[in-house]
Structures are given as structure tokens and as C-alpha cells.
Amino acid sequence: RAMFTMMNNARLNVGLQGVQIAEGATQKAVGYALERVQSARAGSPNKESVRIVDHPDVRRMLLRMKAQTQAARALVYYAAGQVDRAGLGDTAAKNRLEVVTPP
């Protein structure tokens, strides 16, 4: 039983580390996209070079990174809340926790 508790806590910690790494990567990518100037915007009659964040596909990729990072953060927070509730004896929370941290 103690080993399963330790493994579930380790899974949550690994998930939290993943969120931290994803957040750092997202922040670096946004910073780079705001600085880097390259080519004209696709379909624009103006041929001046623009920041790559102004390119639609780059903006889409950055928004996807941000959305996935926020979703992972929400899942980690939810799981941590279920750990707390399960520790107080809430059996429904324990069942929900087993769904998000499978054995």
C-alpha cells in the first residue's frame, strides 16, 4: 500500500515537472517569436519583413502550446485536489483520483 501511495505521488510530481518544462518552453518560444523578424506575411501585398509571431501558422502553434500547457496544469491541479480530498476520507475523490493516476 505504501508503495502505491509513493508511486501515485511520484506520478503527480512528474506531471507537475512536465507542466513546468512546458511553461518554460512556451515562454521562450513566445519571446523568440516576438523578436525574430523574417519574410513578409503570407498573402500580404506589403513585402516588408515582419516578426514571426505575425505569421498565422506560427501564431497558431504558439496558441496550441499555450492551450496544451494550461490543460496540463489544470489536470495536475485537479489531481492534487483529489489527493487532498481522498486523504480526508472522500471515497468519490479517491475513485476520481484512480482515473487520473492509473495503477
C-alpha positions as a LaTeX table, in Angstrom:
\begin{tabular}{lrrr}
\hline
Residue & $x$ (\AA) & $y$ (\AA) & $z$ (\AA) \\
\hline
Arg1 & 0.00 & 0.00 & 0.00 \\
Ala2 & 2.80 & 2.43 & 0.87 \\
Met3 & 4.47 & 1.74 & $-2.45$ \\
Phe4 & 1.29 & 2.59 & $-4.38$ \\
Thr5 & 0.94 & 5.84 & $-2.44$ \\
Met6 & 4.53 & 6.72 & $-3.22$ \\
Met7 & 4.09 & 5.87 & $-6.91$ \\
Asn8 & 0.93 & 7.98 & $-7.21$ \\
Asn9 & 2.72 & 10.93 & $-5.60$ \\
Ala10 & 5.65 & 10.39 & $-7.95$ \\
Arg11 & 3.29 & 10.39 & $-10.95$ \\
Leu12 & 1.80 & 13.69 & $-9.83$ \\
Asn13 & 5.26 & 15.18 & $-9.32$ \\
Val14 & 6.38 & 14.08 & $-12.77$ \\
Gly15 & 3.22 & 15.64 & $-14.22$ \\
Leu16 & 3.97 & 18.88 & $-12.39$ \\
Gln17 & 7.54 & 18.88 & $-13.69$ \\
Gly18 & 6.17 & 18.41 & $-17.20$ \\
Val19 & 3.94 & 21.45 & $-16.74$ \\
Gln20 & 6.92 & 23.49 & $-15.54$ \\
Ile21 & 9.01 & 22.48 & $-18.55$ \\
Ala22 & 6.14 & 23.17 & $-20.94$ \\
Glu23 & 5.55 & 26.62 & $-19.40$ \\
Gly24 & 9.23 & 27.50 & $-19.74$ \\
Ala25 & 9.31 & 26.31 & $-23.34$ \\
Thr26 & 6.16 & 28.29 & $-24.16$ \\
Gln27 & 7.58 & 31.46 & $-22.65$ \\
Lys28 & 10.85 & 31.06 & $-24.56$ \\
Ala29 & 9.01 & 30.35 & $-27.83$ \\
Val30 & 6.79 & 33.42 & $-27.44$ \\
Gly31 & 9.81 & 35.59 & $-26.63$ \\
Tyr32 & 11.68 & 34.32 & $-29.67$ \\
Ala33 & 8.65 & 34.77 & $-31.95$ \\
Leu34 & 8.28 & 38.37 & $-30.75$ \\
Glu35 & 11.95 & 39.14 & $-31.51$ \\
Arg36 & 12.62 & 37.25 & $-34.74$ \\
Val37 & 11.92 & 39.13 & $-37.96$ \\
Gln38 & 11.65 & 37.07 & $-41.12$ \\
Ser39 & 9.98 & 37.46 & $-44.51$ \\
Ala40 & 6.68 & 39.10 & $-45.37$ \\
Arg41 & 3.36 & 37.97 & $-44.00$ \\
Ala42 & 1.74 & 35.37 & $-46.27$ \\
Gly43 & $-0.81$ & 36.89 & $-48.66$ \\
Ser44 & 0.09 & 40.46 & $-47.77$ \\
Pro45 & 0.65 & 42.96 & $-50.58$ \\
Asn46 & 3.26 & 44.62 & $-48.35$ \\
Lys47 & 6.58 & 42.80 & $-48.77$ \\
Glu48 & 8.23 & 44.13 & $-45.61$ \\
Ser49 & 9.62 & 41.58 & $-43.20$ \\
Val50 & 7.54 & 41.04 & $-40.05$ \\
Arg51 & 8.05 & 39.31 & $-36.73$ \\
Ile52 & 7.38 & 35.60 & $-37.00$ \\
Val53 & 4.63 & 35.93 & $-34.39$ \\
Asp54 & 2.71 & 37.83 & $-37.09$ \\
His55 & 2.69 & 34.77 & $-39.35$ \\
Pro56 & $-0.62$ & 32.91 & $-38.91$ \\
Asp57 & 0.88 & 29.42 & $-38.67$ \\
Val58 & 3.42 & 30.47 & $-36.03$ \\
Arg59 & 0.68 & 32.19 & $-34.04$ \\
Arg60 & $-1.43$ & 29.01 & $-34.27$ \\
Met61 & 1.46 & 26.88 & $-33.00$ \\
Leu62 & 2.10 & 29.25 & $-30.08$ \\
Leu63 & $-1.57$ & 29.28 & $-29.12$ \\
Arg64 & $-1.65$ & 25.49 & $-29.25$ \\
Met65 & 1.39 & 25.30 & $-26.96$ \\
Lys66 & $-0.25$ & 27.67 & $-24.51$ \\
Ala67 & $-3.57$ & 25.77 & $-24.55$ \\
Gln68 & $-1.90$ & 22.40 & $-24.01$ \\
Thr69 & 0.22 & 23.77 & $-21.17$ \\
Gln70 & $-2.84$ & 25.25 & $-19.47$ \\
Ala71 & $-4.76$ & 21.99 & $-19.91$ \\
Ala72 & $-1.92$ & 20.00 & $-18.34$ \\
Arg73 & $-1.74$ & 22.48 & $-15.46$ \\
Ala74 & $-5.49$ & 22.17 & $-14.86$ \\
Leu75 & $-5.23$ & 18.36 & $-14.81$ \\
Val76 & $-2.37$ & 18.46 & $-12.30$ \\
Tyr77 & $-4.30$ & 20.87 & $-10.07$ \\
Tyr78 & $-7.40$ & 18.69 & $-10.30$ \\
Ala79 & $-5.44$ & 15.57 & $-9.38$ \\
Ala80 & $-3.78$ & 17.34 & $-6.45$ \\
Gly81 & $-7.19$ & 18.43 & $-5.20$ \\
Gln82 & $-8.45$ & 14.85 & $-5.40$ \\
Val83 & $-5.41$ & 13.68 & $-3.39$ \\
Asp84 & $-6.30$ & 16.17 & $-0.66$ \\
Arg85 & $-9.97$ & 15.16 & $-0.64$ \\
Ala86 & $-9.15$ & 11.45 & $-0.70$ \\
Gly87 & $-6.83$ & 11.98 & 2.26 \\
Leu88 & $-9.81$ & 13.37 & 4.19 \\
Gly89 & $-11.80$ & 10.21 & 3.50 \\
Asp90 & $-13.81$ & 11.24 & 0.43 \\
Thr91 & $-14.28$ & 7.92 & $-1.41$ \\
Ala92 & $-15.63$ & 9.62 & $-4.55$ \\
Ala93 & $-12.43$ & 11.68 & $-4.73$ \\
Lys94 & $-10.39$ & 8.51 & $-4.30$ \\
Asn95 & $-12.25$ & 6.95 & $-7.24$ \\
Arg96 & $-11.70$ & 10.05 & $-9.40$ \\
Leu97 & $-8.02$ & 10.04 & $-8.47$ \\
Glu98 & $-7.71$ & 6.45 & $-9.64$ \\
Val99 & $-8.97$ & 7.56 & $-13.04$ \\
Val100 & $-6.38$ & 10.32 & $-13.46$ \\
Thr101 & $-3.49$ & 8.34 & $-11.92$ \\
Pro102 & $-3.99$ & 4.74 & $-13.09$ \\
Pro103 & $-2.04$ & 1.97 & $-11.31$ \\
\hline
\end{tabular}
